[in-house]
């Protein structure tokens, strides 16, 4: 787990910022496929060199959202 500790903190930070701008937890109302698509969009932007956002962190967060929804759904 130790190598992933910093990555998980980064994902938690993305979630905290998301919760501040979307306080109604609307991510829970979307299907896993939605979050997978958004993760793919972030990865595409990263591949294209976009540096306006940390796209890898956002993609990882979206994939964890999809995994969470799959498990609780």
Buried (B, 14 or more C-beta within 10 A) or exposed (E): EEEEEEEEEBBEEBBEEBEEEEEEEEBEEBEBEBBBBBBEBBBEBBEEEEEEEBBBBBBBBBBBBBEBBEEEE
